[in-house]
Amino acid sequence: MIDVVVSDRRTRRTRAGAVTGALALVAFALFILTMMVGSYYVPAWDVITSAFHLRDDPSVDFIVRDLRLPTATAALAVGFALGVSGLLFQKLLGNPLASPDFVGISSGASLFAVSAIILFGAGSTMISASALAGALISAILIYLLAWRDGISGYRFILIGIGLSEFMLSIIGYIVAHAELYEARQAMTWLVGTVGQAGSTELRTLLVALVVLVPAALVLQRPLRVLELGDDTAKALGARVEVSRLALIAVSIVLIGFATAVAGPIMFVALIAGPIAHRIVGHSGGGIIAAGLVGSIIVLGADLVAHHLLPVALPTGVITGIIGAPYLIWLLATVNREGRGG
């Protein structure tokens, strides 16, 4: 019996490793493709040698390193951060609707960023810093309002949705009273698109990923215990609130930095985790897989938005088109199965 269990675990881990490796290859292929296409086509090998500094060619280096690499890197990093953040939220709160898109985190970032654009005429660095501050402040506010001898996922989500709608109404008021140029700039930011932030913001996001993704992997074990429920987790000796705060902090900082770089790109955090869970299975937390799925979605959406349509569109428009039907299906499924709370 023990041998069967061990063999089953080994098989699932092997499958998870193979699937994760395949997702990494797909993400890398889209990353290279993003730098190949455009008004001037660059062959894949030239992109690779230029992007990874394997060879110097001034004409190719300008197109790849200066023009296309920042956008491709932003799409890869933003998607990864959104995927990891969304998965942590959904597992922590035990609800497939628990996404930073809907519980007020992205709305808080948007409110602060739009205020910086319209009220203070801020530049890209200040806008990004404001978005991060907004995400953190809104998360703290939701946590305090939802706290009642612990955190219920259902209560956290409801309060988050209510606070999100309140913030969105304030955003609408600010935009409605702005000058035309400022309103257009704010609306462009609100839709979400990669490639609009500066190098400082992008480097900050990359550093955050290097620090926080390993932290999320370390927190996988406490996360699995928390999924059993607070009472069971306490009986097993887990420090419930400390672990929950650490997981929420990792998720919030990731979503804050991602939003600071690309704006609120909707639905990626919602759909990346469930997709990763379906293809990886129950062999692990799926954190890396969810991040890679998020990267694939954002890279693919950016390619479609800029190269496959008659008119270039923000990345968030394409993710919205993808995510809206999924949300409708998810709401219908959750309601039918009684898994809303």
MOZIFEN-V604639 format. One record per residue. N is the residue number from 1. RES is the residue in one letter. OMEGA is omega in radians with two decimals (* if undefined). Layout:
[[N;RES;OMEGA] [N;RES;OMEGA]]
//
This chain:
[[1;M;3.14] [2;I;3.13] [3;D;3.13] [4;V;3.13] [5;V;3.13] [6;V;3.12] [7;S;3.13] [8;D;3.11] [9;R;-3.14] [10;R;3.13] [11;T;-3.13] [12;R;3.12] [13;R;3.10] [14;T;3.11] [15;R;3.14] [16;A;3.12] [17;G;3.14] [18;A;3.14] [19;V;3.12] [20;T;3.08] [21;G;3.11] [22;A;3.10] [23;L;3.12] [24;A;3.12] [25;L;3.11] [26;V;3.12] [27;A;3.13] [28;F;3.13] [29;A;3.11] [30;L;3.09] [31;F;3.11] [32;I;-3.13] [33;L;3.11] [34;T;3.14] [35;M;3.12] [36;M;-2.97] [37;V;-3.13] [38;G;3.12] [39;S;3.08] [40;Y;-3.10] [41;Y;3.09] [42;V;3.12] [43;P;-3.06] [44;A;-3.11] [45;W;3.10] [46;D;3.09] [47;V;-3.10] [48;I;-3.11] [49;T;3.14] [50;S;-3.07] [51;A;-3.10] [52;F;3.04] [53;H;3.09] [54;L;-3.14] [55;R;3.13] [56;D;3.04] [57;D;-3.00] [58;P;-3.10] [59;S;3.12] [60;V;-3.12] [61;D;3.13] [62;F;-3.11] [63;I;-3.04] [64;V;-3.02] [65;R;-3.03] [66;D;-3.02] [67;L;-2.96] [68;R;-3.11] [69;L;3.12] [70;P;3.14] [71;T;3.13] [72;A;3.13] [73;T;3.11] [74;A;3.13] [75;A;3.13] [76;L;-3.06] [77;A;-3.14] [78;V;3.12] [79;G;3.13] [80;F;-3.14] [81;A;3.14] [82;L;3.13] [83;G;3.13] [84;V;-3.12] [85;S;-3.14] [86;G;3.13] [87;L;3.14] [88;L;3.13] [89;F;-3.06] [90;Q;3.13] [91;K;-3.09] [92;L;-3.09] [93;L;3.06] [94;G;-3.09] [95;N;3.14] [96;P;3.10] [97;L;-3.11] [98;A;3.13] [99;S;3.09] [100;P;3.11] [101;D;-2.97] [102;F;-3.07] [103;V;2.97] [104;G;-3.09] [105;I;3.12] [106;S;3.13] [107;S;3.08] [108;G;3.08] [109;A;-3.13] [110;S;-3.14] [111;L;-3.12] [112;F;-3.14] [113;A;3.13] [114;V;3.09] [115;S;3.11] [116;A;-3.13] [117;I;-2.97] [118;I;-3.04] [119;L;-3.04] [120;F;3.12] [121;G;-3.02] [122;A;3.03] [123;G;-3.02] [124;S;-3.11] [125;T;3.13] [126;M;3.10] [127;I;3.14] [128;S;3.11] [129;A;3.12] [130;S;3.12] [131;A;3.11] [132;L;3.12] [133;A;3.13] [134;G;3.12] [135;A;-3.12] [136;L;-3.10] [137;I;3.14] [138;S;3.12] [139;A;3.11] [140;I;-3.13] [141;L;3.13] [142;I;-3.13] [143;Y;-3.13] [144;L;-3.14] [145;L;-3.10] [146;A;-3.09] [147;W;3.05] [148;R;-3.01] [149;D;-3.09] [150;G;-3.11] [151;I;3.01] [152;S;-3.14] [153;G;-3.13] [154;Y;-3.14] [155;R;3.11] [156;F;-3.11] [157;I;-3.12] [158;L;3.12] [159;I;3.10] [160;G;3.12] [161;I;3.12] [162;G;3.12] [163;L;3.11] [164;S;3.13] [165;E;3.10] [166;F;3.13] [167;M;3.13] [168;L;3.10] [169;S;3.08] [170;I;3.09] [171;I;3.11] [172;G;3.13] [173;Y;-3.12] [174;I;-3.12] [175;V;-3.11] [176;A;-3.11] [177;H;-3.12] [178;A;2.99] [179;E;-3.03] [180;L;-3.11] [181;Y;-3.13] [182;E;3.13] [183;A;3.11] [184;R;3.11] [185;Q;3.14] [186;A;-3.13] [187;M;3.07] [188;T;3.12] [189;W;-3.07] [190;L;3.12] [191;V;3.11] [192;G;3.07] [193;T;3.12] [194;V;3.10] [195;G;-3.10] [196;Q;-3.12] [197;A;3.13] [198;G;-3.09] [199;S;-3.14] [200;T;3.14] [201;E;-3.14] [202;L;3.11] [203;R;3.12] [204;T;3.10] [205;L;3.14] [206;L;3.09] [207;V;3.12] [208;A;3.11] [209;L;-3.13] [210;V;-3.10] [211;V;-2.93] [212;L;3.11] [213;V;3.02] [214;P;3.10] [215;A;3.10] [216;A;3.11] [217;L;3.10] [218;V;-3.09] [219;L;3.14] [220;Q;-3.12] [221;R;3.06] [222;P;3.14] [223;L;3.12] [224;R;3.12] [225;V;-3.14] [226;L;3.12] [227;E;3.12] [228;L;-3.09] [229;G;-3.06] [230;D;-3.09] [231;D;3.12] [232;T;-3.14] [233;A;3.11] [234;K;3.12] [235;A;3.12] [236;L;3.08] [237;G;-3.12] [238;A;3.04] [239;R;-2.90] [240;V;-3.04] [241;E;3.10] [242;V;3.12] [243;S;-3.14] [244;R;3.12] [245;L;3.13] [246;A;-3.14] [247;L;3.11] [248;I;-3.14] [249;A;3.12] [250;V;-3.11] [251;S;-3.09] [252;I;-3.14] [253;V;3.10] [254;L;-3.13] [255;I;3.12] [256;G;3.13] [257;F;3.11] [258;A;3.12] [259;T;3.11] [260;A;-3.11] [261;V;-2.97] [262;A;-3.02] [263;G;-3.09] [264;P;3.09] [265;I;-2.95] [266;M;2.94] [267;F;-3.13] [268;V;3.13] [269;A;-3.12] [270;L;-2.96] [271;I;-3.06] [272;A;-3.11] [273;G;3.11] [274;P;3.10] [275;I;3.13] [276;A;-3.12] [277;H;-3.12] [278;R;-3.05] [279;I;3.12] [280;V;-3.12] [281;G;-3.02] [282;H;-3.04] [283;S;-3.12] [284;G;-3.12] [285;G;3.09] [286;G;-3.08] [287;I;3.14] [288;I;3.13] [289;A;3.12] [290;A;3.09] [291;G;3.14] [292;L;3.08] [293;V;3.08] [294;G;3.10] [295;S;3.13] [296;I;-3.14] [297;I;-3.09] [298;V;3.10] [299;L;3.12] [300;G;3.12] [301;A;3.13] [302;D;3.08] [303;L;3.12] [304;V;-3.07] [305;A;-3.02] [306;H;-3.00] [307;H;-3.07] [308;L;3.14] [309;L;-3.14] [310;P;-3.14] [311;V;3.13] [312;A;-3.12] [313;L;3.01] [314;P;-3.11] [315;T;-3.10] [316;G;3.09] [317;V;-3.11] [318;I;3.11] [319;T;3.07] [320;G;3.11] [321;I;3.12] [322;I;-2.97] [323;G;-3.08] [324;A;3.09] [325;P;3.10] [326;Y;3.14] [327;L;3.12] [328;I;3.11] [329;W;-3.12] [330;L;3.11] [331;L;3.13] [332;A;-3.12] [333;T;-3.13] [334;V;-3.14] [335;N;-3.11] [336;R;-3.08] [337;E;3.13] [338;G;-3.09] [339;R;-3.06] [340;G;-3.13] [341;G;*]]
//
